[in-house]
């Protein structure tokens, strides 16, 4: 009887040990995956890292500004944030606040920003026309983006052009050119600025304004150039936007 219970106990111990070994064997791939996910993300510049992280000595680390984030947070690749599908390019959907590939071939680069409604206005020959009221929601959807707008001036006046309501940190050059609409050719540069109208830390100063003497019944071309100077890979960051008016 004692031998019977001893064998039973040995069998239970053996089975128990076998289960533990099996569980460890099953768990080990997960552990390896977890360890791999904790590897520090390498970077070339801060734009290779998520928001709230910065690139230090080739590694994405918390930038220590604003609410703190963990190193694990910085080990994840950046994504383009979105509130709706309109914030993503064709081929990407807005899922849980991030632009992700829709699964159709060829795969889309969901870090890229969609163009605004005024595109294709990258040249003076494809410029949008100023309707007489402000143009809203212009954007720099690529590094070095250029937006052109042409305007007809019916009376001799000082033509003022402003970009205002700046969002997500646009930096720009604003220029006015004489323009021959019949031949689609640029004339002389009449005015240019790359600076705010004032430098006080108030919203009313964050406006670009350029002026020129305009003659009656003439057309003028306005050029707005992205001057942020960001390196390749910055498209995932919030898209700089601005509104434009003339008077």
C-alpha positions in Angstrom: 0.0 0.0 0.0 2.8 2.3 0.9 4.6 1.4 -2.4 1.4 2.2 -4.3 1.2 5.7 -2.8 4.8 6.3 -3.5 4.5 5.4 -7.1 1.5 7.6 -7.4 3.3 10.5 -5.8 6.2 10.0 -8.2 3.9 10.0 -11.2 2.2 13.2 -10.0 5.6 14.9 -9.5 6.7 13.7 -12.9 3.5 15.0 -14.5 3.8 18.2 -12.6 7.4 18.7 -13.7 6.5 17.9 -17.3 3.7 20.6 -17.3 6.1 23.2 -15.8 8.7 22.4 -18.5 6.0 22.6 -21.2 4.8 25.9 -19.9 8.3 27.3 -19.9 8.8 26.1 -23.4 5.6 27.8 -24.6 6.4 31.0 -22.7 9.9 31.4 -23.9 9.0 32.8 -27.5 6.8 35.4 -25.8 9.6 36.3 -23.5 12.0 36.7 -26.5 9.4 38.9 -28.3 9.0 41.0 -25.2 12.7 41.4 -24.8 13.0 42.3 -28.5 10.3 44.9 -28.2 12.3 46.6 -25.3 15.3 47.1 -27.6 16.0 50.9 -27.8 14.9 52.4 -31.0 17.8 53.7 -33.2 17.5 57.1 -34.9 19.2 59.5 -37.2 17.4 62.6 -35.9 14.6 63.4 -33.6 12.1 63.0 -36.4 12.9 59.3 -36.3 11.3 59.2 -32.9 7.8 59.6 -31.6 6.5 62.9 -30.2 7.8 63.5 -26.6 11.0 61.7 -27.5 14.3 62.9 -28.9 17.3 61.4 -30.6 20.4 61.2 -28.3 23.5 59.4 -29.5 21.5 57.4 -32.0 18.8 56.3 -29.6 15.2 57.6 -29.1 14.8 58.7 -25.4 12.2 60.8 -23.5 12.7 64.5 -24.2 11.8 65.5 -20.6 9.4 68.2 -21.8 5.8 68.1 -20.9 4.1 65.0 -19.4 6.8 62.3 -18.9 6.9 59.3 -21.2 8.7 56.0 -20.7 11.6 54.5 -22.6 9.3 51.8 -23.8 7.1 54.5 -25.4 10.1 55.9 -27.2 11.0 52.4 -28.5 8.0 52.4 -30.8 8.1 53.8 -34.3 6.3 57.2 -34.9 2.9 57.2 -36.6 0.9 59.9 -38.3 -1.7 61.1 -35.8 -5.3 61.6 -37.1 -8.8 62.4 -36.0 -10.4 61.2 -39.2 -9.6 59.7 -42.6 -9.2 63.2 -44.0 -5.9 63.4 -42.1 -4.4 60.5 -44.0 -3.4 60.0 -47.6 -5.2 57.7 -50.0 -4.6 54.1 -49.1 -4.6 54.7 -45.4 -7.3 54.7 -42.8 -7.5 56.5 -39.4 -7.6 53.7 -36.7 -7.3 54.5 -33.0 -5.9 57.9 -33.8 -3.2 56.8 -36.2 -3.0 56.5 -40.0 -2.6 52.9 -40.9 -2.4 51.1 -44.3 -5.7 50.0 -45.6 -4.3 46.7 -46.8 -4.7 47.3 -50.5 -1.7 46.9 -52.8 0.7 48.6 -53.3 1.2 49.5 -49.6 0.9 53.3 -48.8 3.3 55.3 -46.7 0.9 56.4 -44.0 3.5 58.8 -42.5 2.8 61.2 -45.4 0.4 64.1 -45.1 -2.5 64.6 -47.6 -2.4 67.6 -49.9 -4.8 70.5 -49.2 -7.7 71.4 -51.4 -5.7 74.0 -53.4 -3.2 71.5 -54.9 -1.8 71.3 -57.5 -0.6 74.9 -56.9 3.1 74.3 -56.8 3.8 76.5 -59.8 2.5 79.9 -61.0 1.0 78.3 -64.0 -1.2 76.0 -61.8 -1.9 78.6 -59.1 -5.2 78.9 -57.4 -7.2 82.1 -58.0 -8.0 84.3 -55.0 -11.8 84.6 -54.8 -12.0 87.9 -53.0 -12.4 86.3 -49.6 -9.8 84.5 -47.4 -8.5 81.1 -48.5 -8.7 78.8 -45.5 -6.8 75.7 -44.6 -3.7 76.0 -46.8 -1.0 73.5 -45.7 2.6 72.5 -46.3 2.1 68.8 -46.8 5.7 68.2 -47.9 9.0 69.6 -46.9 9.7 72.6 -49.2 6.1 72.8 -50.4 5.3 75.9 -52.5 1.8 77.4 -52.8 1.0 79.9 -55.6 -2.1 82.2 -55.7 -3.0 84.7 -58.4 -5.2 87.8 -57.8 -6.8 90.4 -60.1 -6.6 93.9 -58.8 -9.3 96.2 -60.3 -8.1 99.5 -58.9 -4.8 101.1 -58.1 -4.0 100.4 -54.5 -1.5 99.1 -52.0 -2.0 95.3 -52.1 -1.5 93.7 -48.7 -1.1 89.9 -48.5 -1.3 88.1 -45.1 -0.9 84.6 -43.9 -2.5 84.2 -40.5 -4.1 81.7 -38.1 -0.8 79.7 -38.2 -1.1 76.1 -36.9 1.6 73.6 -36.1 4.5 75.9 -36.6 4.8 76.9 -40.2 7.8 79.1 -41.2 7.5 80.7 -44.6 8.6 83.2 -47.2 5.8 85.3 -48.6 6.3 87.1 -52.0 4.4 89.2 -54.5 5.3 89.2 -58.2 4.0 91.1 -61.1 2.3 88.7 -63.5 1.4 88.5 -67.2 -1.7 86.3 -67.1 -2.0 86.2 -70.9 1.5 84.6 -71.3 1.6 83.0 -67.9 5.0 84.6 -67.1 6.3 86.1 -63.9 7.4 89.8 -63.8 9.4 91.6 -61.2 9.5 90.7 -57.5 7.6 93.5 -55.8 7.7 92.5 -52.1 9.0 89.8 -49.9 9.1 88.8 -46.2 10.2 85.9 -44.0 9.4 87.4 -40.7 6.4 87.9 -38.4 4.9 91.4 -38.3 6.0 91.7 -34.7 8.0 89.7 -32.2 5.9 89.9 -29.0 4.7 86.5 -27.6 1.1 87.2 -28.5 -1.1 85.6 -31.3 -1.6 88.9 -33.1 2.1 89.0 -33.9 2.1 85.6 -35.5 1.2 86.9 -38.9 3.3 87.2 -42.1 2.4 90.3 -44.2 3.9 91.7 -47.4 2.7 94.8 -49.4 3.3 96.2 -52.9 1.9 99.0 -55.0 -0.6 97.4 -57.4 -1.9 99.0 -60.6 -5.5 98.9 -61.8 -6.6 96.0 -63.9 -3.5 93.9 -63.4 -2.8 90.4 -62.1 -0.3 89.6 -59.4 1.1 86.2 -58.3 1.6 85.4 -54.6 4.2 82.7 -53.7 4.2 81.1 -50.3 7.2 78.8 -49.6 7.8 76.4 -46.7 11.0 77.5 -45.0 11.1 75.0 -42.1 14.1 73.3 -43.4 13.2 70.0 -42.0 15.1 66.8 -43.1 13.5 63.9 -44.9 11.2 61.9 -42.7 9.3 64.7 -41.1 6.0 64.2 -42.9 4.5 62.3 -40.0 4.6 65.4 -37.8 1.5 67.6 -37.5 0.9 69.3 -40.8 1.7 73.1 -40.7 -1.4 75.1 -41.8 -2.3 78.7 -42.5 -5.0 80.9 -43.8 -4.4 83.6 -46.5 -6.1 86.9 -47.2 -5.6 89.9 -49.4 -6.9 93.5 -49.1 
